[in-house]
Amino acid sequence: MNDLIELKLITREDAECLHKLQIEAFMPLYEKYQDDATSPAKESLETITKKIVDDNSDFYFILFNGEKAGAVRVKWHKGQKVHKNVNWISPIFVIPKFQNKGIANNVIKQLFDIYPNTIEWWLSTIKQEEKNCHLYEKCGFVRTGDEIVVNENMTLVFYVKSYIEVRRFKEEDAKEVRNLIVRNFLEVNSKDYGISAMEKLAKVYDVEKVLNVASYAHMYVFEFDGKIIGTGSISSFWESETESILLSIFVLPEFHGKGVGRKIINTLETDEFYVRASRIEIPASITATEFYRKFGYDYKNGVKELDDEHHYRLEKFKAAGLK
């Protein structure tokens, strides 16, 4: 008979039971790393209760043949209650008695089925726990490169599993990309520039405009479930070998705030035009300026002023040839 692994939603009444399970699961790691600030073993009953009743998460018991073997929590940003497009697994644990039975692997795969519209899954784990890192990599997660040093013995690393497909632009994408950009003009940028100005821009921003940018820049498209949900381009800056420029970065309005823009920037910053450059410039709309500044871009020459096209010119410097 096959072992049965099930997930059962946790309610406020289960808080004490969950608290005891969590301490049992994480205490061995706490004793090993002494991570007072981050260890779930040190969380209070009150904190766990708040997580259970949080509207922006689901907390489940993991049942192994009917017995409580552990728990897993899926959380998302506020405002994503319907779609839950970007989800964090935090925490996931199995108590010692039930470890090494493939339970966590099975649970993660179940979560993928329970939340089918997820664009990206995120989680963090202890870098020194190679077995855990291997588990997540086996489930399709990729290490992001971001790390947080908790203490001299312990470092947190971050993993992401993305369902966004990235590829270079093809000519047949031009109409869909144009429509995506125009929707941003009318639905998003119009809040800063006014609807009249954006309607005029939308009329002249046709398919030929998209094809023109693609003719000299490296243009990328980002797809989810067969639909283009984002685009971005990078080119040399006036044919310079040491300066490049980011262009035409847009995300389908209904996917704003779901990590797509970050993925576009990260992709463009692996392109050869970026890698070889020592300075990268962005003509940023008023709407997007603060977003770009989060990635290290700041006002060109330290001057905050709009250019003739009502963009802020942003720039970032880096050592040539280094990502």
Secondary structure, DSSP 4 states (H G I P E B T S, - for coil): -PPPEEEEE--GGGHHHHHHHHHHHHHHHHHHH--TTT-GGG--HHHHHHHHH-TTEEEEEEEETTEEEEEEEEEE-TT-TTT--EEEEEEEEE-GGGTTSSHHHHHHHHHHHHSTT-SEEEEEEETT-HHHHHHHHHTT-EEEEEEEEEETTEEEEEEEEE--EEEE--GGGHHHHHHHHHHHIIIIIHHHH-HHHHHHHHHH--HHHHHHHHHHSEEEEEEETTEEEEEEEEEESTT-SSEEEEEEEEE-GGGTTTTHHHHHHHHHTTSHHHHT-SEEEEEE-TTTHHHHHTTT-EEGGG---B-TTS-EEEEEE--TT--
